[in-house]
Amino acid sequence: MSLQTACLQRLDHEGAFAAAQVFTDLPDAAPALAGLHELVKHLYWETKRLPAVVFFGCAAVQHGLAAAHRADDPDTADALRNAVRGISYDLASFTWPGWGEPTITPGPTDLDAGRHAATLNLALARELARDDRTLSRAHWVTGAHRLAAHDTAGARKAFERAADQLTDPAHASERLLNTGYAALTDLVTGQDDHGYQQVTAQLRGGLPGGQGLADQLDTARTVFAPV
């Protein structure tokens, strides 16, 4: 029996705290974090159990930060913090309502967990000096949660920073996506959709992956600025 299967069985029969111990009792924190991260993704993508996603995501973050604090070797500590960074990004993403997932409706507690996870993700990306794309996505997910919290000024600033972070021409589509989210924020504040339409037209005009990114923006628009 895999650890994930054992954890899921405990979740249903003994509750989430007992289930988390399947991983947190492992002697090495690195595989524990990897296992918890895979569990969180399984719970989101396969079974759509958002409360469990939030519980195990938060448990993984806390376990990883504590283990990193105890680590004697700086490289080990950084590796653990980087694992937490990845988990915190997914936790922030999975609790964001802008994906328009029909079977997942984040409530106030989920959104609160996501905002804290987004803040941590950005802090760790900066601390660990991650690459430009990782930093851009950290700014984006922070902006996404600010948008969900009706902080349009903070959201727009975060989306602009996400776009500005991407200077490599290979990331032109993703840079434009962030510009599109800034334009979406303008729609939320009552401005016209000229800038938004320009961005989605550019994305659909042949940029790599542009059609999917434009569709992503349109889905978020139906959530935050429905026509």
N, C-alpha and C positions, 0 to 999 in steps of 0.2 A: 504494500500500500504506500502510495506517495505521501509526502508530508502535506501537500495541498489537500489531498483526499481526507487524510486524518484530521486536518484542521476544519474542513467543511463538515465532517461528521460531528466533531465536537461542537461546532457552532450550532448545529441543529439540536443537539442533545444536552449540551452542558453550558451553552452560552458563549458569548464572544470572548470574555476574559480567559476562560479555560482554553478556548480555541487558539488564541494568540500565543499561548505558552508552547504550543507545538513548535513555533519558530523562536520565540524569545528565550526558551530554555536551551537552545543550541549553544555549544561552547564557543563557537566562532560567530561574531556578529555579521560578517560579510555574507555568508550563505543565508543567514536569517533574514537580512534585508532583501537579498535577491528573491528569496521565497515569498516574503510578504509582498514585495512589489508585483510578482507574478500573480499572487492571489488577488490583489487589488484590481489588476487588469482583468482577471477572469471574472470577478464579481461584477465589474462594470460592463464588459463586452458580452459576456456569455449569459449571465443570470440577472443582470439589471437590478442588483440589490444595492441601491445607493447608500442606505444607512450602514450597511456592512463595509462598503467601500470607504466611507468616512471613518468608521471605527478603526479598521485595520490600517488605513493610510496614516491616521494620527498615531496609532501604536507603533508603526514602523518608523515614523519620523522621530518620535521620542526615544525609541530604543537605539536608533542610529546615532542621534546626537549624544546620548549618554555614553554609548560605547566609544565614540570619537573622543569625548572628554577624558575617558579613562585610558585611552591608548598611549603607550609610552613612545611609540615611533611616529614621528610627524607624517611620514608618508602613509602609514596605516590610517592615521586620523583623517588625513585629507581624502583618502579613498572612501572612507566611511561617510564623510560629509558630502562627497560627490554622489554617493549612492542616495543619500537623503535628498540631495538636490533633485535628482531624477524623480524620486517618489513624490516630492512636494509639488513638482510641476504637474505630474499626472493627477494628483489630488486636486489641485487648483483647476485643471482643465475639466476633470470629470464632474465637478460641482458647479460648472458654469452653465447657465440656462441657454446661452446663445447658440448651442448646437441644435436646438429644436428637437431633441430626442423625444419621440412621442410617449415612450414608456418611462421616462425619467423626468421628474419635476423636482428640482432642488428646492428645499424649504429654507427658512431663515437659518437654521442651525447648519445646514449643508453649505449655504453661501458664506456664513461666518467662517467655517473651517477652510473653505476655499480661499477666502481673502487672506487669512493668516498663512496658508500654504504658499500663496503667490508672493507674499512679502518675504517669506523665508527663502523661497526659490531665487528671488532676485538678489538677496543678501549673499547667499552662498555662491551664486554665479559670479558676483563681484569679488568675493573673498578668494575664491579659487582661481580667479583670472581665466574664466572660460573664454572660448572663442567668440567672435562677433555674433555668429548665428545663435548660439546659446544665450548670450546676453540679450539679443534682440527678442528672442522668444520669452525670456524672463520679463522684459518690459511689456511685451504684448499681453501676457497672462495677467500681469498686474493691472494693465489698462482694462482688460476684459472684465475683471471683477469690479473695478471702479465704475465701469459703465453699468454693470448690473446693480450697483449700489447707488445709482443716480448721481454719481460724482462725475459729471460730464467734463468739467475743466481738468480734473486729475486724469480722467481716461484719455482725453485728447493729447495731453502732454506725454503720457506713457506711450501712446501709439506713435507719436512723432519721434520719440526717442528710439522706439523699436525700429522705425524706418531708417532713421539716421545712422543706426548702428551697422546697417548692411551696406557697405561700400563696394563689395566684390560684385562685378557684373553678373557673375553666376547666380547671384541671389536677387536678381532684378524682380522676379515675379513675387517673391516674398516681401521685398521692400514695398512694392506697389500694393500688396495685400494690406500692409500696415497703414499705408496712406488711405486705403479704402476704409479701414476701421475708423480713422480720424474723420473721414467724410461722413461715415455713418453716425458718429457722435454729433456732427453738425445737424444731421436730420433729426436726431432726438431733441435738440434744442430749438427746433422749428425752422431751420434754414432750408433752402430749396435743395433739390437733389442733383443739381448740375454737376458738382464735383464728384459725387458718388457715381453718377452715370458715366462720367468720363473714365473713372478708374475701372469700372466693370467692363466697359467697352474695350479698354486697353488690354485687360486681362484676357478677354475673349478674342483678342485680335491676333493670337498666335504665339503668345508667350508660353514657355514651357510650363505645363500644369495650370495654365491660366484659367481654363474653363472650370476646373474644380474649385479653384480659389474664388472665382466670381460667384459660383454657386454657394460657397461657404458664406460669403458676404450677404448674398440674398436671403439665406436662411436666417442669419443674425438679424437682418432687417425686419423679417416677419415677426421676430421676437421683440425687438426694441423700438422699431419705428414702422409699424404696419401701415400700409397705404390705406 
